[in-house]
């Protein structure tokens, strides 16, 4: 007999455990800046189960695109941390970025390259023990993109 899914607390009250993507999507749709408090709440909601699904990772990229560079360091740190954990540390085998995940990551970066996305790419390179050879060149190319160069010049 299948048990009913237990509700859990989210930013907006109780929601089914499977509705974490909806939570992230609603934050992206509202285009609100991710304040440190919102980041803390999102961190609690996403780390509660300790497993980030690919569709949730895609929703985090949509949320990053909605930030349009306004979110700040707390959001960037969280974005880089949770996605590096998803792509590198929870990968099977751990610390190996496979071709499929690398292609997905570059495709997401191509949708809207931002300083936070570039920080993620660089962090994945630093943390992974093995990445596809083409991935290194792709990250280098992204580092030469105008939005990244402008952000690095202001840092």
Z-matrix of the N, CA and C atoms (Angstrom, degrees):
N
C 1 1.447
C 2 1.515 1 108.53
N 3 1.315 2 118.01 1 124.02
C 4 1.462 3 122.14 2 -179.11
C 5 1.514 4 109.52 3 -76.44
N 6 1.304 5 115.48 4 132.89
C 7 1.456 6 118.94 5 178.78
C 8 1.524 7 109.44 6 -85.60
N 9 1.306 8 115.78 7 152.11
C 10 1.465 9 121.00 8 178.56
C 11 1.521 10 108.86 9 -69.31
N 12 1.297 11 114.92 10 146.64
C 13 1.457 12 120.18 11 -179.94
C 14 1.521 13 108.98 12 -69.70
N 15 1.312 14 115.95 13 131.92
C 16 1.456 15 121.16 14 -178.08
C 17 1.523 16 110.14 15 -75.70
N 18 1.332 17 117.72 16 135.04
C 19 1.460 18 118.88 17 176.38
C 20 1.521 19 109.55 18 -73.25
N 21 1.322 20 115.39 19 158.66
C 22 1.453 21 119.04 20 175.54
C 23 1.509 22 108.86 21 -141.20
N 24 1.315 23 115.85 22 162.57
C 25 1.454 24 121.26 23 -179.20
C 26 1.519 25 109.99 24 -76.60
N 27 1.328 26 115.29 25 139.73
C 28 1.458 27 121.82 26 175.71
C 29 1.516 28 107.87 27 -131.54
N 30 1.299 29 116.27 28 -173.22
C 31 1.469 30 120.30 29 176.82
C 32 1.519 31 111.44 30 -57.98
N 33 1.318 32 117.03 31 -29.74
C 34 1.454 33 121.74 32 -173.26
C 35 1.519 34 112.94 33 -113.10
N 36 1.315 35 118.69 34 27.10
C 37 1.452 36 121.88 35 179.42
C 38 1.511 37 111.30 36 103.05
N 39 1.334 38 116.83 37 -151.31
C 40 1.451 39 121.22 38 -179.07
C 41 1.518 40 110.58 39 -82.49
N 42 1.312 41 115.67 40 139.31
C 43 1.463 42 121.82 41 177.62
C 44 1.508 43 108.22 42 -149.32
N 45 1.328 44 118.18 43 155.82
C 46 1.459 45 119.45 44 176.32
C 47 1.524 46 110.28 45 -59.22
N 48 1.313 47 116.45 46 147.66
C 49 1.460 48 120.70 47 -179.34
C 50 1.521 49 111.58 48 -58.78
N 51 1.323 50 117.82 49 -26.82
C 52 1.464 51 120.74 50 -178.69
C 53 1.521 52 112.61 51 -81.71
N 54 1.322 53 118.81 52 -0.83
C 55 1.457 54 121.62 53 -174.92
C 56 1.527 55 113.17 54 -96.56
N 57 1.317 56 117.53 55 20.92
C 58 1.467 57 119.39 56 178.82
C 59 1.517 58 110.52 57 -64.70
N 60 1.336 59 117.84 58 -36.01
C 61 1.465 60 120.33 59 177.80
C 62 1.523 61 110.00 60 -62.59
N 63 1.325 62 117.25 61 -40.87
C 64 1.459 63 121.25 62 177.68
C 65 1.513 64 111.85 63 -61.46
N 66 1.314 65 116.36 64 -38.65
C 67 1.462 66 121.35 65 177.10
C 68 1.525 67 110.24 66 -61.35
N 69 1.317 68 117.19 67 -48.41
C 70 1.464 69 121.27 68 -179.67
C 71 1.521 70 109.58 69 -64.61
N 72 1.323 71 116.94 70 -43.45
C 73 1.465 72 121.11 71 -179.41
C 74 1.518 73 111.14 72 -62.40
N 75 1.334 74 117.56 73 -38.92
C 76 1.466 75 119.51 74 179.41
C 77 1.523 76 110.86 75 -66.49
N 78 1.326 77 117.26 76 -35.26
C 79 1.468 78 120.10 77 175.89
C 80 1.529 79 110.34 78 -66.29
N 81 1.330 80 116.57 79 -40.02
C 82 1.466 81 120.15 80 178.82
C 83 1.525 82 110.52 81 -66.97
N 84 1.331 83 117.22 82 -42.01
C 85 1.465 84 121.27 83 -178.33
C 86 1.522 85 111.05 84 -64.83
N 87 1.315 86 117.00 85 -35.07
C 88 1.465 87 119.86 86 -179.67
C 89 1.525 88 111.51 87 -75.50
N 90 1.337 89 116.53 88 -16.12
C 91 1.473 90 123.00 89 178.53
C 92 1.526 91 111.96 90 55.30
N 93 1.324 92 116.12 91 28.67
C 94 1.460 93 120.02 92 176.19
C 95 1.520 94 109.50 93 -76.69
N 96 1.307 95 115.46 94 147.40
C 97 1.462 96 119.85 95 176.51
C 98 1.524 97 108.36 96 -69.60
N 99 1.327 98 115.46 97 136.46
C 100 1.459 99 120.77 98 179.15
C 101 1.525 100 109.30 99 -78.52
N 102 1.319 101 114.85 100 96.84
C 103 1.458 102 121.54 101 177.91
C 104 1.524 103 109.20 102 -73.91
N 105 1.323 104 117.61 103 163.31
C 106 1.471 105 118.89 104 176.89
C 107 1.534 106 113.15 105 -55.11
N 108 1.328 107 118.04 106 -36.27
C 109 1.463 108 120.19 107 179.16
C 110 1.528 109 111.22 108 -66.82
N 111 1.320 110 117.76 109 -43.15
C 112 1.466 111 120.59 110 178.19
C 113 1.526 112 110.47 111 -64.33
N 114 1.320 113 116.67 112 -38.01
C 115 1.466 114 120.29 113 178.26
C 116 1.525 115 110.00 114 -63.67
N 117 1.338 116 117.34 115 -42.67
C 118 1.479 117 120.20 116 178.20
C 119 1.517 118 110.81 117 -60.60
N 120 1.322 119 117.27 118 -43.88
C 121 1.462 120 120.56 119 -179.94
C 122 1.526 121 111.29 120 -65.92
N 123 1.320 122 116.67 121 -41.42
C 124 1.462 123 120.23 122 178.47
C 125 1.519 124 110.51 123 -65.81
N 126 1.316 125 116.36 124 -39.67
C 127 1.471 126 120.90 125 177.15
C 128 1.528 127 110.24 126 -58.20
N 129 1.334 128 116.71 127 -46.83
C 130 1.470 129 120.03 128 179.33
C 131 1.525 130 110.90 129 -61.04
N 132 1.323 131 117.00 130 -44.19
C 133 1.466 132 120.55 131 -178.33
C 134 1.525 133 111.55 132 -64.52
N 135 1.327 134 117.22 133 -40.53
C 136 1.464 135 119.76 134 -175.68
C 137 1.524 136 113.20 135 -82.14
N 138 1.320 137 117.62 136 -32.83
C 139 1.466 138 119.12 137 -178.90
C 140 1.516 139 112.79 138 -86.56
N 141 1.317 140 117.46 139 -5.91
C 142 1.456 141 120.76 140 -179.93
C 143 1.531 142 111.25 141 -57.98
N 144 1.327 143 116.74 142 -42.96
C 145 1.460 144 120.94 143 -179.98
C 146 1.519 145 112.48 144 -92.54
N 147 1.318 146 117.26 145 -9.55
C 148 1.458 147 124.73 146 178.51
C 149 1.523 148 114.40 147 62.22
N 150 1.322 149 119.02 148 12.51
C 151 1.456 150 121.58 149 176.99
C 152 1.524 151 107.93 150 -134.24
N 153 1.311 152 115.52 151 120.64
C 154 1.454 153 121.17 152 176.29
C 155 1.520 154 107.54 153 -98.08
N 156 1.316 155 116.66 154 124.73
C 157 1.460 156 121.66 155 178.94
C 158 1.526 157 109.40 156 -84.02
N 159 1.334 158 116.87 157 158.70
C 160 1.467 159 120.92 158 -178.66
C 161 1.524 160 111.62 159 -59.57
N 162 1.334 161 117.83 160 -41.39
C 163 1.467 162 119.48 161 179.87
C 164 1.531 163 111.13 162 -64.42
N 165 1.322 164 118.18 163 -30.43
C 166 1.459 165 120.95 164 175.68
C 167 1.527 166 110.54 165 -72.19
N 168 1.328 167 116.36 166 -37.36
C 169 1.466 168 120.49 167 175.82
C 170 1.526 169 110.21 168 -62.73
N 171 1.327 170 116.86 169 -40.93
C 172 1.463 171 120.45 170 176.90
C 173 1.523 172 110.96 171 -62.58
N 174 1.324 173 116.41 172 -39.00
C 175 1.465 174 120.16 173 177.76
C 176 1.529 175 111.08 174 -66.19
N 177 1.327 176 117.61 175 -34.80
C 178 1.473 177 120.07 176 176.09
C 179 1.527 178 110.92 177 -64.87
N 180 1.328 179 117.40 178 -37.68
C 181 1.460 180 119.73 179 175.64
C 182 1.529 181 110.27 180 -63.96
N 183 1.338 182 117.38 181 -39.83
C 184 1.469 183 120.19 182 177.21
C 185 1.521 184 110.28 183 -62.86
N 186 1.321 185 116.59 184 -39.08
C 187 1.459 186 120.73 185 177.47
C 188 1.530 187 110.44 186 -65.26
N 189 1.311 188 117.43 187 -40.16
C 190 1.474 189 120.76 188 176.44
C 191 1.521 190 110.79 189 -62.13
N 192 1.330 191 116.64 190 -43.46
C 193 1.470 192 119.24 191 178.53
C 194 1.524 193 110.88 192 -62.11
N 195 1.328 194 117.57 193 -36.20
C 196 1.468 195 121.52 194 179.65
C 197 1.529 196 111.66 195 -68.45
N 198 1.327 197 117.52 196 -23.48
C 199 1.466 198 120.48 197 -178.97
C 200 1.524 199 112.05 198 -70.02
N 201 1.326 200 116.97 199 -28.98
C 202 1.471 201 122.58 200 178.88
C 203 1.528 202 112.03 201 50.05
N 204 1.341 203 114.91 202 40.43
C 205 1.451 204 120.14 203 175.57
C 206 1.514 205 115.71 204 77.20
N 207 1.331 206 118.34 205 9.98
C 208 1.465 207 121.23 206 -175.87
C 209 1.519 208 114.64 207 -96.91
N 210 1.315 209 118.70 208 -6.83
C 211 1.469 210 120.77 209 -166.85
C 212 1.518 211 115.03 210 -76.14
N 213 1.283 212 120.01 211 -39.17
C 214 1.454 213 120.69 212 179.60
C 215 1.511 214 114.34 213 100.30
N 216 1.322 215 114.04 214 -177.64
C 217 1.471 216 121.18 215 -171.07
C 218 1.515 217 114.71 216 -69.96
N 219 1.328 218 117.75 217 -35.32
C 220 1.472 219 119.51 218 -178.84
C 221 1.526 220 109.59 219 -63.39
N 222 1.322 221 116.96 220 -45.05
C 223 1.465 222 120.46 221 176.85
C 224 1.527 223 110.76 222 -62.92
N 225 1.331 224 116.93 223 -47.55
C 226 1.467 225 120.17 224 -177.78
C 227 1.519 226 110.58 225 -58.93
N 228 1.325 227 117.28 226 -45.23
C 229 1.466 228 121.34 227 178.94
C 230 1.531 229 110.57 228 -58.55
N 231 1.331 230 116.53 229 -46.52
C 232 1.463 231 121.01 230 179.93
C 233 1.533 232 110.98 231 -63.44
N 234 1.326 233 116.82 232 -47.25
C 235 1.466 234 122.81 233 -179.79
C 236 1.528 235 110.39 234 -56.42
N 237 1.317 236 116.68 235 -47.97
C 238 1.467 237 121.19 236 -179.50
C 239 1.525 238 110.63 237 -66.07
N 240 1.317 239 116.61 238 -44.26
C 241 1.468 240 121.12 239 -177.32
C 242 1.524 241 112.26 240 -63.05
N 243 1.318 242 117.30 241 -50.44
C 244 1.465 243 119.58 242 -173.51
C 245 1.530 244 111.45 243 -70.73
N 246 1.332 245 116.80 244 -35.66
C 247 1.460 246 118.16 245 -179.93
C 248 1.524 247 111.89 246 -78.10
N 249 1.317 248 118.47 247 -32.34
C 250 1.470 249 119.80 248 173.38
C 251 1.525 250 109.51 249 -64.82
N 252 1.308 251 116.39 250 -41.14
C 253 1.464 252 120.47 251 176.61
C 254 1.528 253 109.87 252 -58.92
N 255 1.317 254 116.89 253 -45.24
C 256 1.466 255 122.14 254 -179.35
C 257 1.534 256 111.78 255 -64.07
N 258 1.329 257 116.75 256 -44.30
C 259 1.465 258 120.90 257 -172.93
C 260 1.526 259 114.56 258 -85.36
N 261 1.327 260 117.04 259 -31.04
C 262 1.465 261 120.48 260 -172.44
C 263 1.527 262 112.26 261 -111.02
N 264 1.312 263 117.07 262 -54.78
C 265 1.468 264 119.87 263 -171.95
C 266 1.519 265 113.37 264 -77.75
N 267 1.320 266 117.85 265 -32.82
C 268 1.473 267 120.39 266 -179.63
C 269 1.523 268 112.11 267 -95.33
N 270 1.316 269 116.72 268 0.69
C 271 1.468 270 120.78 269 178.53
C 272 1.525 271 109.55 270 -66.57
N 273 1.307 272 115.05 271 156.15
C 274 1.466 273 121.10 272 175.87
C 275 1.512 274 107.87 273 -116.02
N 276 1.298 275 121.21 274 111.70
C 277 1.466 276 128.04 275 -5.71
C 278 1.530 277 111.21 276 -74.19
N 279 1.322 278 114.28 277 155.76
C 280 1.463 279 121.08 278 -177.74
C 281 1.525 280 110.94 279 -62.25
N 282 1.310 281 115.05 280 149.51
C 283 1.456 282 125.29 281 176.84
C 284 1.527 283 114.41 282 67.10
N 285 1.332 284 116.47 283 16.46
C 286 1.467 285 121.49 284 176.94
C 287 1.529 286 107.13 285 -117.85
N 288 1.325 287 116.84 286 119.42
C 289 1.459 288 120.94 287 173.82
C 290 1.526 289 106.84 288 -92.05
N 291 1.332 290 116.01 289 108.35
C 292 1.463 291 119.20 290 -177.40
C 293 1.533 292 110.90 291 -78.90
N 294 1.326 293 116.21 292 169.86
C 295 1.466 294 121.46 293 -177.13
C 296 1.529 295 112.13 294 -59.27
N 297 1.319 296 117.03 295 -42.47
C 298 1.461 297 120.56 296 -178.34
C 299 1.530 298 110.93 297 -62.73
N 300 1.317 299 117.16 298 -47.71
C 301 1.464 300 120.43 299 179.55
C 302 1.521 301 111.57 300 -66.30
N 303 1.327 302 116.98 301 -37.46
C 304 1.464 303 120.88 302 178.26
C 305 1.526 304 110.36 303 -64.83
N 306 1.337 305 117.15 304 -43.15
C 307 1.471 306 120.62 305 177.98
C 308 1.525 307 110.73 306 -62.26
N 309 1.332 308 116.15 307 -42.95
C 310 1.463 309 120.69 308 178.60
C 311 1.529 310 110.31 309 -61.28
N 312 1.325 311 116.79 310 -45.90
C 313 1.465 312 121.08 311 -177.91
C 314 1.527 313 111.37 312 -63.15
N 315 1.307 314 118.03 313 -43.83
C 316 1.467 315 121.19 314 178.97
C 317 1.530 316 110.06 315 -66.12
N 318 1.319 317 117.79 316 -39.20
C 319 1.470 318 120.54 317 177.95
C 320 1.525 319 110.74 318 -62.10
N 321 1.329 320 117.02 319 -42.03
C 322 1.470 321 120.42 320 177.26
C 323 1.529 322 110.47 321 -65.21
N 324 1.317 323 117.30 322 -40.70
C 325 1.462 324 121.02 323 178.96
C 326 1.523 325 110.24 324 -63.85
N 327 1.322 326 117.12 325 -37.50
C 328 1.461 327 121.02 326 179.83
C 329 1.525 328 112.46 327 -66.91
N 330 1.306 329 117.33 328 -25.23
C 331 1.470 330 120.49 329 -179.16
C 332 1.519 331 111.72 330 -67.94
N 333 1.309 332 118.10 331 -32.30
C 334 1.472 333 121.53 332 178.15
C 335 1.518 334 108.30 333 -170.57
N 336 1.309 335 116.08 334 88.83
C 337 1.458 336 120.18 335 179.81
C 338 1.521 337 109.21 336 -72.66
N 339 1.308 338 115.82 337 126.71
C 340 1.460 339 122.51 338 178.62
C 341 1.523 340 107.36 339 -133.41
N 342 1.314 341 117.49 340 168.66
C 343 1.469 342 118.80 341 175.84
C 344 1.531 343 112.63 342 -58.09
N 345 1.328 344 117.60 343 -36.13
C 346 1.468 345 120.19 344 178.91
C 347 1.523 346 111.06 345 -66.47
N 348 1.322 347 116.71 346 -40.36
C 349 1.468 348 120.31 347 178.99
C 350 1.525 349 109.62 348 -67.64
N 351 1.318 350 116.82 349 -41.26
C 352 1.466 351 118.60 350 177.92
C 353 1.532 352 110.23 351 -64.69
N 354 1.323 353 117.71 352 -39.31
C 355 1.465 354 120.48 353 176.52
C 356 1.528 355 110.37 354 -59.82
N 357 1.331 356 116.85 355 -38.70
C 358 1.466 357 120.73 356 176.74
C 359 1.522 358 110.82 357 -63.33
N 360 1.328 359 117.03 358 -47.03
C 361 1.464 360 120.25 359 179.79
C 362 1.534 361 110.71 360 -58.12
N 363 1.319 362 116.20 361 -46.55
C 364 1.466 363 120.41 362 -179.49
C 365 1.523 364 111.11 363 -64.58
N 366 1.330 365 116.93 364 -39.06
C 367 1.463 366 120.54 365 -178.91
C 368 1.523 367 111.46 366 -68.76
N 369 1.326 368 116.39 367 -38.38
C 370 1.471 369 119.98 368 176.48
C 371 1.523 370 109.39 369 -61.72
N 372 1.338 371 116.83 370 -43.06
C 373 1.472 372 119.74 371 176.82
C 374 1.527 373 111.37 372 -59.90
N 375 1.313 374 117.13 373 -40.65
C 376 1.459 375 121.09 374 -178.29
C 377 1.524 376 112.57 375 -70.22
N 378 1.319 377 117.49 376 -35.27
C 379 1.461 378 121.32 377 -174.16
C 380 1.525 379 113.91 378 -88.04
N 381 1.305 380 117.68 379 -33.01
C 382 1.463 381 120.69 380 -176.45
C 383 1.529 382 110.53 381 -75.84
N 384 1.301 383 116.26 382 140.59
C 385 1.464 384 120.87 383 175.80
C 386 1.520 385 111.12 384 -82.41
N 387 1.335 386 116.43 385 -23.06
C 388 1.452 387 120.50 386 -178.75
C 389 1.525 388 108.92 387 -146.44
N 390 1.342 389 115.02 388 131.29
C 391 1.463 390 122.05 389 174.48
C 392 1.527 391 107.28 390 -135.99
N 393 1.321 392 117.90 391 158.56
C 394 1.463 393 118.82 392 174.85
C 395 1.540 394 109.72 393 -61.53
N 396 1.315 395 117.05 394 143.50
C 397 1.465 396 121.18 395 -176.98
C 398 1.522 397 111.39 396 -57.86
N 399 1.313 398 118.13 397 -39.40
C 400 1.462 399 121.20 398 -179.26
C 401 1.518 400 112.40 399 -65.03
N 402 1.341 401 117.34 400 -24.68
C 403 1.464 402 121.34 401 -177.84
C 404 1.529 403 111.07 402 -64.91
N 405 1.322 404 117.15 403 -38.83
C 406 1.468 405 121.48 404 179.18
C 407 1.526 406 109.85 405 -60.00
N 408 1.328 407 116.79 406 -46.58
C 409 1.463 408 120.65 407 178.52
C 410 1.524 409 111.61 408 -63.81
N 411 1.319 410 116.63 409 -39.38
C 412 1.467 411 120.35 410 179.39
C 413 1.522 412 111.24 411 -63.69
N 414 1.332 413 117.45 412 -41.10
C 415 1.462 414 121.06 413 178.45
C 416 1.527 415 110.16 414 -66.82
N 417 1.314 416 116.84 415 -41.70
C 418 1.464 417 120.63 416 177.57
C 419 1.525 418 110.16 417 -58.89
N 420 1.320 419 116.35 418 -43.94
C 421 1.474 420 121.55 419 178.55
C 422 1.528 421 111.07 420 -61.30
N 423 1.326 422 116.78 421 -41.84
C 424 1.471 423 120.65 422 178.68
C 425 1.526 424 110.95 423 -63.88
N 426 1.327 425 117.04 424 -34.35
C 427 1.468 426 120.76 425 179.26
C 428 1.510 427 113.04 426 -66.08
N 429 1.327 428 116.03 427 -19.88
C 430 1.465 429 120.83 428 178.89
C 431 1.523 430 111.96 429 -93.19
N 432 1.330 431 117.93 430 0.36
C 433 1.459 432 121.72 431 179.94
C 434 1.523 433 110.58 432 -70.45
N 435 1.315 434 116.58 433 149.37
C 436 1.463 435 121.96 434 -175.90
C 437 1.529 436 114.61 435 -55.39
N 438 1.365 437 119.86 436 -47.40
C 439 1.466 438 117.73 437 -177.86
C 440 1.525 439 112.91 438 -63.00
N 441 1.322 440 116.51 439 -34.80
C 442 1.458 441 119.85 440 -179.16
C 443 1.533 442 109.66 441 -73.16
N 444 1.301 443 117.20 442 -45.61
C 445 1.471 444 120.28 443 179.32
C 446 1.526 445 110.79 444 -60.58
N 447 1.322 446 117.00 445 -41.00
C 448 1.473 447 120.39 446 179.14
C 449 1.526 448 110.38 447 -63.75
N 450 1.329 449 116.75 448 -43.47
C 451 1.466 450 119.94 449 -179.94
C 452 1.516 451 111.48 450 -65.92
N 453 1.335 452 116.87 451 -40.44
C 454 1.462 453 119.90 452 179.35
C 455 1.524 454 111.49 453 -67.77
N 456 1.318 455 117.59 454 -32.34
C 457 1.453 456 121.15 455 178.13
C 458 1.525 457 111.46 456 -67.62
N 459 1.329 458 116.95 457 -29.93
C 460 1.471 459 121.64 458 -179.43
C 461 1.522 460 112.87 459 -86.05
N 462 1.316 461 116.88 460 -13.42
C 463 1.471 462 120.45 461 -174.91
C 464 1.509 463 112.06 462 -76.53
